[in-house]
Structure formats: C-alpha cells, structure tokens
Amino acid sequence: MKRRAWLAIGYLATEAVAVAVVLAVIWNLYHSATFRYRVLGTDNSMRAVLGTLQRGMSMDEVQTRLGQRHLDPDSEYSVRQGLRKLVETYPEIFVQGYEDSDAILVYSTRSFRYGLQFRDGRLVGTCSQRGAKILPPVDEENSEAR
C-alpha cells in the first residue's frame, strides 16, 4: 500500500511540474514580444518587438530581439536605393539622413517588410512598407531586451 501511495504522489508531482512548465511557456508567450515573434513570426508579433526599439540601440541589441539578417547584394542595393529616395523625398521625417556607410537590416514576415538603418553600430532610423517611424531615444536604464 505504501508503494502505491508513493507512486500516486510521484505521478501527481510529475503532473504538477508539467502543468507549471506549460503555464510558464504561456506566460512568456503572452508577455514577451521577442518570444512571441520567435515562436509565431506573425506580423503582429514582429510589430510588437519593433515597438520596443529605440534610436541609439546597438545592432547587437536589435539582433538579440529580432535575430540575424543578411541581405544578398541585389536586395541590399534595392533597400539602400529605396531608403536613399525616402530620405531625399521626406527629409522632415528622415532627419538622420543617409550615408553610404550606413548598415541596413531588413526584417519581414509574409506581408510586412521593415528596414532598420544603423550608423556607427547604432540604430538611427527605420522605414517600412507603411511609412517611417520616429524612434524615441534610448532609455539607458531600460535598454535590456524586454
């Protein structure tokens, strides 16, 4: 009888741990924009992560949140030309301007494409299919991944 009791307790403890793990995953999925984006990869989850970006963030911080991106030469040229034209057309929005030495990272989902412009390793501007976004400056106290 004692053995059955211990087996039942062990089984219940295992079930409790499994439920706790599932709840922890759901909690992270709900509260972490980065986790949601990495798991789901949807437009909304990507926009949630993009909403956490601030002007002046390092490229490493951004890539920690969104992952690595590398463009082939043709795509990079296309994005650079598009950004250059946007800067020329809308200087009041793209106040950071454009320099040939700027690094450009592009992130996309099935229906959404977002470009990030870096100068000297720091985020200076963004653009998307739906227009530019003025980024707030980095809040040094809260610049860790959210």
PyMOL commands that place a pseudoatom at each C-alpha (Angstrom):
pseudoatom trace, name=CA, resn=MET, resi=1, chain=A, elem=C, hetatm=0, pos=[0.000, 0.000, 0.000]
pseudoatom trace, name=CA, resn=LYS, resi=2, chain=A, elem=C, hetatm=0, pos=[2.806, 2.399, 0.814]
pseudoatom trace, name=CA, resn=ARG, resi=3, chain=A, elem=C, hetatm=0, pos=[4.337, 1.816, -2.578]
pseudoatom trace, name=CA, resn=ARG, resi=4, chain=A, elem=C, hetatm=0, pos=[1.086, 2.723, -4.335]
pseudoatom trace, name=CA, resn=ALA, resi=5, chain=A, elem=C, hetatm=0, pos=[0.804, 5.890, -2.298]
pseudoatom trace, name=CA, resn=TRP, resi=6, chain=A, elem=C, hetatm=0, pos=[4.333, 6.927, -3.274]
pseudoatom trace, name=CA, resn=LEU, resi=7, chain=A, elem=C, hetatm=0, pos=[3.629, 6.127, -6.911]
pseudoatom trace, name=CA, resn=ALA, resi=8, chain=A, elem=C, hetatm=0, pos=[0.484, 8.251, -6.800]
pseudoatom trace, name=CA, resn=ILE, resi=9, chain=A, elem=C, hetatm=0, pos=[2.374, 11.109, -5.147]
pseudoatom trace, name=CA, resn=GLY, resi=10, chain=A, elem=C, hetatm=0, pos=[5.153, 10.829, -7.748]
pseudoatom trace, name=CA, resn=TYR, resi=11, chain=A, elem=C, hetatm=0, pos=[2.624, 10.837, -10.566]
pseudoatom trace, name=CA, resn=LEU, resi=12, chain=A, elem=C, hetatm=0, pos=[0.847, 13.899, -9.162]
pseudoatom trace, name=CA, resn=ALA, resi=13, chain=A, elem=C, hetatm=0, pos=[4.159, 15.716, -8.671]
pseudoatom trace, name=CA, resn=THR, resi=14, chain=A, elem=C, hetatm=0, pos=[5.128, 14.981, -12.273]
pseudoatom trace, name=CA, resn=GLU, resi=15, chain=A, elem=C, hetatm=0, pos=[1.798, 16.268, -13.494]
pseudoatom trace, name=CA, resn=ALA, resi=16, chain=A, elem=C, hetatm=0, pos=[2.158, 19.418, -11.373]
pseudoatom trace, name=CA, resn=VAL, resi=17, chain=A, elem=C, hetatm=0, pos=[5.595, 20.111, -12.876]
pseudoatom trace, name=CA, resn=ALA, resi=18, chain=A, elem=C, hetatm=0, pos=[4.248, 19.574, -16.385]
pseudoatom trace, name=CA, resn=VAL, resi=19, chain=A, elem=C, hetatm=0, pos=[1.375, 21.984, -15.753]
pseudoatom trace, name=CA, resn=ALA, resi=20, chain=A, elem=C, hetatm=0, pos=[3.809, 24.548, -14.282]
pseudoatom trace, name=CA, resn=VAL, resi=21, chain=A, elem=C, hetatm=0, pos=[6.043, 24.312, -17.377]
pseudoatom trace, name=CA, resn=VAL, resi=22, chain=A, elem=C, hetatm=0, pos=[3.069, 24.776, -19.704]
pseudoatom trace, name=CA, resn=LEU, resi=23, chain=A, elem=C, hetatm=0, pos=[1.888, 27.781, -17.699]
pseudoatom trace, name=CA, resn=ALA, resi=24, chain=A, elem=C, hetatm=0, pos=[5.397, 29.302, -17.767]
pseudoatom trace, name=CA, resn=VAL, resi=25, chain=A, elem=C, hetatm=0, pos=[5.560, 28.931, -21.550]
pseudoatom trace, name=CA, resn=ILE, resi=26, chain=A, elem=C, hetatm=0, pos=[2.122, 30.505, -21.948]
pseudoatom trace, name=CA, resn=TRP, resi=27, chain=A, elem=C, hetatm=0, pos=[3.128, 33.346, -19.602]
pseudoatom trace, name=CA, resn=ASN, resi=28, chain=A, elem=C, hetatm=0, pos=[6.290, 34.043, -21.648]
pseudoatom trace, name=CA, resn=LEU, resi=29, chain=A, elem=C, hetatm=0, pos=[4.376, 33.793, -24.897]
pseudoatom trace, name=CA, resn=TYR, resi=30, chain=A, elem=C, hetatm=0, pos=[1.881, 36.337, -23.673]
pseudoatom trace, name=CA, resn=HIS, resi=31, chain=A, elem=C, hetatm=0, pos=[4.305, 38.763, -22.030]
pseudoatom trace, name=CA, resn=SER, resi=32, chain=A, elem=C, hetatm=0, pos=[7.474, 38.618, -24.127]
pseudoatom trace, name=CA, resn=ALA, resi=33, chain=A, elem=C, hetatm=0, pos=[7.244, 40.283, -27.518]
pseudoatom trace, name=CA, resn=THR, resi=34, chain=A, elem=C, hetatm=0, pos=[10.571, 38.751, -28.529]
pseudoatom trace, name=CA, resn=PHE, resi=35, chain=A, elem=C, hetatm=0, pos=[9.476, 35.249, -27.537]
pseudoatom trace, name=CA, resn=ARG, resi=36, chain=A, elem=C, hetatm=0, pos=[6.159, 35.665, -29.377]
pseudoatom trace, name=CA, resn=TYR, resi=37, chain=A, elem=C, hetatm=0, pos=[7.980, 36.820, -32.508]
pseudoatom trace, name=CA, resn=ARG, resi=38, chain=A, elem=C, hetatm=0, pos=[10.489, 33.970, -32.391]
pseudoatom trace, name=CA, resn=VAL, resi=39, chain=A, elem=C, hetatm=0, pos=[7.769, 31.360, -31.905]
pseudoatom trace, name=CA, resn=LEU, resi=40, chain=A, elem=C, hetatm=0, pos=[4.980, 32.754, -34.064]
pseudoatom trace, name=CA, resn=GLY, resi=41, chain=A, elem=C, hetatm=0, pos=[6.731, 35.012, -36.582]
pseudoatom trace, name=CA, resn=THR, resi=42, chain=A, elem=C, hetatm=0, pos=[3.489, 36.856, -37.345]
pseudoatom trace, name=CA, resn=ASP, resi=43, chain=A, elem=C, hetatm=0, pos=[3.048, 40.480, -38.422]
pseudoatom trace, name=CA, resn=ASN, resi=44, chain=A, elem=C, hetatm=0, pos=[1.620, 41.435, -35.033]
pseudoatom trace, name=CA, resn=SER, resi=45, chain=A, elem=C, hetatm=0, pos=[4.365, 39.720, -33.056]
pseudoatom trace, name=CA, resn=MET, resi=46, chain=A, elem=C, hetatm=0, pos=[7.014, 41.399, -35.209]
pseudoatom trace, name=CA, resn=ARG, resi=47, chain=A, elem=C, hetatm=0, pos=[5.388, 44.804, -34.769]
pseudoatom trace, name=CA, resn=ALA, resi=48, chain=A, elem=C, hetatm=0, pos=[5.331, 44.239, -31.010]
pseudoatom trace, name=CA, resn=VAL, resi=49, chain=A, elem=C, hetatm=0, pos=[9.112, 43.709, -30.982]
pseudoatom trace, name=CA, resn=LEU, resi=50, chain=A, elem=C, hetatm=0, pos=[9.673, 46.642, -33.336]
pseudoatom trace, name=CA, resn=GLY, resi=51, chain=A, elem=C, hetatm=0, pos=[7.695, 48.763, -30.899]
pseudoatom trace, name=CA, resn=THR, resi=52, chain=A, elem=C, hetatm=0, pos=[10.371, 48.139, -28.266]
pseudoatom trace, name=CA, resn=LEU, resi=53, chain=A, elem=C, hetatm=0, pos=[13.195, 49.545, -30.418]
pseudoatom trace, name=CA, resn=GLN, resi=54, chain=A, elem=C, hetatm=0, pos=[14.720, 52.914, -29.611]
pseudoatom trace, name=CA, resn=ARG, resi=55, chain=A, elem=C, hetatm=0, pos=[17.050, 55.228, -31.501]
pseudoatom trace, name=CA, resn=GLY, resi=56, chain=A, elem=C, hetatm=0, pos=[20.625, 54.653, -30.378]
pseudoatom trace, name=CA, resn=MET, resi=57, chain=A, elem=C, hetatm=0, pos=[20.256, 50.937, -29.622]
pseudoatom trace, name=CA, resn=SER, resi=58, chain=A, elem=C, hetatm=0, pos=[23.219, 48.864, -30.696]
pseudoatom trace, name=CA, resn=MET, resi=59, chain=A, elem=C, hetatm=0, pos=[22.961, 46.490, -33.637]
pseudoatom trace, name=CA, resn=ASP, resi=60, chain=A, elem=C, hetatm=0, pos=[23.640, 43.617, -31.215]
pseudoatom trace, name=CA, resn=GLU, resi=61, chain=A, elem=C, hetatm=0, pos=[20.667, 44.611, -29.031]
pseudoatom trace, name=CA, resn=VAL, resi=62, chain=A, elem=C, hetatm=0, pos=[18.395, 44.742, -32.066]
pseudoatom trace, name=CA, resn=GLN, resi=63, chain=A, elem=C, hetatm=0, pos=[19.635, 41.412, -33.412]
pseudoatom trace, name=CA, resn=THR, resi=64, chain=A, elem=C, hetatm=0, pos=[19.146, 39.840, -29.991]
pseudoatom trace, name=CA, resn=ARG, resi=65, chain=A, elem=C, hetatm=0, pos=[15.481, 40.771, -30.225]
pseudoatom trace, name=CA, resn=LEU, resi=66, chain=A, elem=C, hetatm=0, pos=[14.867, 40.125, -33.931]
pseudoatom trace, name=CA, resn=GLY, resi=67, chain=A, elem=C, hetatm=0, pos=[17.579, 37.657, -34.956]
pseudoatom trace, name=CA, resn=GLN, resi=68, chain=A, elem=C, hetatm=0, pos=[20.367, 37.858, -37.531]
pseudoatom trace, name=CA, resn=ARG, resi=69, chain=A, elem=C, hetatm=0, pos=[19.690, 39.207, -41.018]
pseudoatom trace, name=CA, resn=HIS, resi=70, chain=A, elem=C, hetatm=0, pos=[21.953, 39.260, -44.023]
pseudoatom trace, name=CA, resn=LEU, resi=71, chain=A, elem=C, hetatm=0, pos=[20.953, 40.564, -47.435]
pseudoatom trace, name=CA, resn=ASP, resi=72, chain=A, elem=C, hetatm=0, pos=[22.265, 39.343, -50.738]
pseudoatom trace, name=CA, resn=PRO, resi=73, chain=A, elem=C, hetatm=0, pos=[23.924, 42.153, -52.751]
pseudoatom trace, name=CA, resn=ASP, resi=74, chain=A, elem=C, hetatm=0, pos=[20.914, 42.746, -55.045]
pseudoatom trace, name=CA, resn=SER, resi=75, chain=A, elem=C, hetatm=0, pos=[18.452, 43.018, -52.147]
pseudoatom trace, name=CA, resn=GLU, resi=76, chain=A, elem=C, hetatm=0, pos=[20.803, 45.264, -50.205]
pseudoatom trace, name=CA, resn=TYR, resi=77, chain=A, elem=C, hetatm=0, pos=[21.188, 47.564, -53.206]
pseudoatom trace, name=CA, resn=SER, resi=78, chain=A, elem=C, hetatm=0, pos=[17.403, 47.719, -53.630]
pseudoatom trace, name=CA, resn=VAL, resi=79, chain=A, elem=C, hetatm=0, pos=[16.817, 48.578, -49.965]
pseudoatom trace, name=CA, resn=ARG, resi=80, chain=A, elem=C, hetatm=0, pos=[19.581, 51.190, -49.967]
pseudoatom trace, name=CA, resn=GLN, resi=81, chain=A, elem=C, hetatm=0, pos=[18.162, 52.836, -53.098]
pseudoatom trace, name=CA, resn=GLY, resi=82, chain=A, elem=C, hetatm=0, pos=[14.697, 52.886, -51.565]
pseudoatom trace, name=CA, resn=LEU, resi=83, chain=A, elem=C, hetatm=0, pos=[15.941, 54.380, -48.296]
pseudoatom trace, name=CA, resn=ARG, resi=84, chain=A, elem=C, hetatm=0, pos=[18.022, 56.976, -50.130]
pseudoatom trace, name=CA, resn=LYS, resi=85, chain=A, elem=C, hetatm=0, pos=[14.955, 58.023, -52.124]
pseudoatom trace, name=CA, resn=LEU, resi=86, chain=A, elem=C, hetatm=0, pos=[12.818, 58.232, -48.971]
pseudoatom trace, name=CA, resn=VAL, resi=87, chain=A, elem=C, hetatm=0, pos=[15.435, 60.443, -47.280]
pseudoatom trace, name=CA, resn=GLU, resi=88, chain=A, elem=C, hetatm=0, pos=[15.502, 62.758, -50.283]
pseudoatom trace, name=CA, resn=THR, resi=89, chain=A, elem=C, hetatm=0, pos=[11.712, 62.878, -50.606]
pseudoatom trace, name=CA, resn=TYR, resi=90, chain=A, elem=C, hetatm=0, pos=[10.852, 63.214, -46.902]
pseudoatom trace, name=CA, resn=PRO, resi=91, chain=A, elem=C, hetatm=0, pos=[13.746, 64.970, -45.147]
pseudoatom trace, name=CA, resn=GLU, resi=92, chain=A, elem=C, hetatm=0, pos=[11.426, 66.135, -42.356]
pseudoatom trace, name=CA, resn=ILE, resi=93, chain=A, elem=C, hetatm=0, pos=[10.725, 62.510, -41.407]
pseudoatom trace, name=CA, resn=PHE, resi=94, chain=A, elem=C, hetatm=0, pos=[14.164, 61.044, -42.137]
pseudoatom trace, name=CA, resn=VAL, resi=95, chain=A, elem=C, hetatm=0, pos=[16.109, 63.684, -40.223]
pseudoatom trace, name=CA, resn=GLN, resi=96, chain=A, elem=C, hetatm=0, pos=[19.057, 61.316, -39.764]
pseudoatom trace, name=CA, resn=GLY, resi=97, chain=A, elem=C, hetatm=0, pos=[19.761, 61.475, -43.496]
pseudoatom trace, name=CA, resn=TYR, resi=98, chain=A, elem=C, hetatm=0, pos=[21.523, 58.712, -45.370]
pseudoatom trace, name=CA, resn=GLU, resi=99, chain=A, elem=C, hetatm=0, pos=[25.207, 57.849, -45.669]
pseudoatom trace, name=CA, resn=ASP, resi=100, chain=A, elem=C, hetatm=0, pos=[26.708, 55.179, -47.905]
pseudoatom trace, name=CA, resn=SER, resi=101, chain=A, elem=C, hetatm=0, pos=[28.410, 53.679, -44.847]
pseudoatom trace, name=CA, resn=ASP, resi=102, chain=A, elem=C, hetatm=0, pos=[25.072, 53.070, -43.067]
pseudoatom trace, name=CA, resn=ALA, resi=103, chain=A, elem=C, hetatm=0, pos=[24.272, 49.429, -42.345]
pseudoatom trace, name=CA, resn=ILE, resi=104, chain=A, elem=C, hetatm=0, pos=[20.790, 48.286, -43.328]
pseudoatom trace, name=CA, resn=LEU, resi=105, chain=A, elem=C, hetatm=0, pos=[18.981, 45.278, -41.854]
pseudoatom trace, name=CA, resn=VAL, resi=106, chain=A, elem=C, hetatm=0, pos=[15.636, 44.169, -43.236]
pseudoatom trace, name=CA, resn=TYR, resi=107, chain=A, elem=C, hetatm=0, pos=[13.156, 42.003, -41.374]
pseudoatom trace, name=CA, resn=SER, resi=108, chain=A, elem=C, hetatm=0, pos=[9.997, 40.650, -42.913]
pseudoatom trace, name=CA, resn=THR, resi=109, chain=A, elem=C, hetatm=0, pos=[7.024, 38.403, -42.423]
pseudoatom trace, name=CA, resn=ARG, resi=110, chain=A, elem=C, hetatm=0, pos=[4.692, 37.141, -45.121]
pseudoatom trace, name=CA, resn=SER, resi=111, chain=A, elem=C, hetatm=0, pos=[3.061, 40.521, -45.645]
pseudoatom trace, name=CA, resn=PHE, resi=112, chain=A, elem=C, hetatm=0, pos=[5.244, 43.063, -43.862]
pseudoatom trace, name=CA, resn=ARG, resi=113, chain=A, elem=C, hetatm=0, pos=[8.768, 44.365, -44.519]
pseudoatom trace, name=CA, resn=TYR, resi=114, chain=A, elem=C, hetatm=0, pos=[10.688, 46.624, -42.133]
pseudoatom trace, name=CA, resn=GLY, resi=115, chain=A, elem=C, hetatm=0, pos=[14.086, 48.233, -42.687]
pseudoatom trace, name=CA, resn=LEU, resi=116, chain=A, elem=C, hetatm=0, pos=[16.431, 49.343, -39.907]
pseudoatom trace, name=CA, resn=GLN, resi=117, chain=A, elem=C, hetatm=0, pos=[19.193, 51.877, -40.557]
pseudoatom trace, name=CA, resn=PHE, resi=118, chain=A, elem=C, hetatm=0, pos=[22.355, 51.808, -38.429]
pseudoatom trace, name=CA, resn=ARG, resi=119, chain=A, elem=C, hetatm=0, pos=[25.177, 54.317, -38.314]
pseudoatom trace, name=CA, resn=ASP, resi=120, chain=A, elem=C, hetatm=0, pos=[28.351, 53.563, -36.380]
pseudoatom trace, name=CA, resn=GLY, resi=121, chain=A, elem=C, hetatm=0, pos=[26.650, 50.448, -34.995]
pseudoatom trace, name=CA, resn=ARG, resi=122, chain=A, elem=C, hetatm=0, pos=[23.663, 52.369, -33.568]
pseudoatom trace, name=CA, resn=LEU, resi=123, chain=A, elem=C, hetatm=0, pos=[20.046, 52.421, -34.743]
pseudoatom trace, name=CA, resn=VAL, resi=124, chain=A, elem=C, hetatm=0, pos=[19.296, 55.795, -36.335]
pseudoatom trace, name=CA, resn=GLY, resi=125, chain=A, elem=C, hetatm=0, pos=[16.193, 55.210, -38.444]
pseudoatom trace, name=CA, resn=THR, resi=126, chain=A, elem=C, hetatm=0, pos=[13.522, 52.844, -39.642]
pseudoatom trace, name=CA, resn=CYS, resi=127, chain=A, elem=C, hetatm=0, pos=[11.170, 52.503, -42.546]
pseudoatom trace, name=CA, resn=SER, resi=128, chain=A, elem=C, hetatm=0, pos=[8.550, 50.061, -43.674]
pseudoatom trace, name=CA, resn=GLN, resi=129, chain=A, elem=C, hetatm=0, pos=[6.087, 49.470, -46.449]
pseudoatom trace, name=CA, resn=ARG, resi=130, chain=A, elem=C, hetatm=0, pos=[3.674, 51.519, -44.380]
pseudoatom trace, name=CA, resn=GLY, resi=131, chain=A, elem=C, hetatm=0, pos=[5.940, 54.528, -43.754]
pseudoatom trace, name=CA, resn=ALA, resi=132, chain=A, elem=C, hetatm=0, pos=[8.570, 55.815, -41.402]
pseudoatom trace, name=CA, resn=LYS, resi=133, chain=A, elem=C, hetatm=0, pos=[8.534, 55.763, -37.653]
pseudoatom trace, name=CA, resn=ILE, resi=134, chain=A, elem=C, hetatm=0, pos=[10.251, 58.327, -35.479]
pseudoatom trace, name=CA, resn=LEU, resi=135, chain=A, elem=C, hetatm=0, pos=[12.093, 56.377, -32.811]
pseudoatom trace, name=CA, resn=PRO, resi=136, chain=A, elem=C, hetatm=0, pos=[12.407, 57.588, -29.247]
pseudoatom trace, name=CA, resn=PRO, resi=137, chain=A, elem=C, hetatm=0, pos=[15.952, 57.907, -27.860]
pseudoatom trace, name=CA, resn=VAL, resi=138, chain=A, elem=C, hetatm=0, pos=[17.373, 55.025, -25.860]
pseudoatom trace, name=CA, resn=ASP, resi=139, chain=A, elem=C, hetatm=0, pos=[16.320, 54.886, -22.231]
pseudoatom trace, name=CA, resn=GLU, resi=140, chain=A, elem=C, hetatm=0, pos=[19.644, 53.746, -20.764]
pseudoatom trace, name=CA, resn=GLU, resi=141, chain=A, elem=C, hetatm=0, pos=[18.007, 52.251, -17.658]
pseudoatom trace, name=CA, resn=ASN, resi=142, chain=A, elem=C, hetatm=0, pos=[15.605, 50.081, -19.650]
pseudoatom trace, name=CA, resn=SER, resi=143, chain=A, elem=C, hetatm=0, pos=[17.556, 49.214, -22.797]
pseudoatom trace, name=CA, resn=GLU, resi=144, chain=A, elem=C, hetatm=0, pos=[17.783, 45.493, -21.994]
pseudoatom trace, name=CA, resn=ALA, resi=145, chain=A, elem=C, hetatm=0, pos=[15.678, 43.092, -24.077]
pseudoatom trace, name=CA, resn=ARG, resi=146, chain=A, elem=C, hetatm=0, pos=[12.080, 43.138, -22.903]
for i in range(1, 146): cmd.bond("trace and resi %d" % i, "trace and resi %d" % (i + 1))
show_as sticks, trace
zoom trace
